[in-house]
Amino acid sequence: MEWTGARYADQPTVEVTTWVAAPPGTVWALVSDVTRMPEMSEELQSARWAEGASGPAVGVRFIGRSRHEQFGEWETTSTVVACDPEREFAWAVGDPAEPSAVWRFGLEPRDGGTALSQRMRMGPGRSGLSFAIDAMPEKEQKIVFVRLREFERGMTATLEHIRQRAEA
């Protein structure tokens, strides 16, 4: 990831892509099951469907618990905002009208397998990162950049886990 100088209010994004030697249906089963995501993430510790939900659908919510060395532990409630089987799965963290982040998996059939992407957009709502920026506003661009790089590394690892599982 190259330096962009982005600020939180710019709603910066990061995206990672890979190709998986498995059909979209196989990949979809992995990316749309939030309860399996902690197995593929260093930061996300647990995830469970909320309010009696048992699977993905637009409007369904889930609760995630995360841990980060500098930020500590926290819990968020996310709402599924896109659920197009074998094509797209996305969720907004916090208030869907003003989320702290939007995460998205995109799937596209390609070359007998699946082109898989994971994308994250920060903001516009406040997040844990907002507290660091409040404490050191002169370092906002660096704080945002460092966090985007962390997300990029984590997303790369997540896609690799998904690829390995789907191809097994």
Order of alpha helices (4+ residues) and beta strands (2+ residues): beta-alpha-beta-beta-beta-beta-beta-beta-alpha-alpha
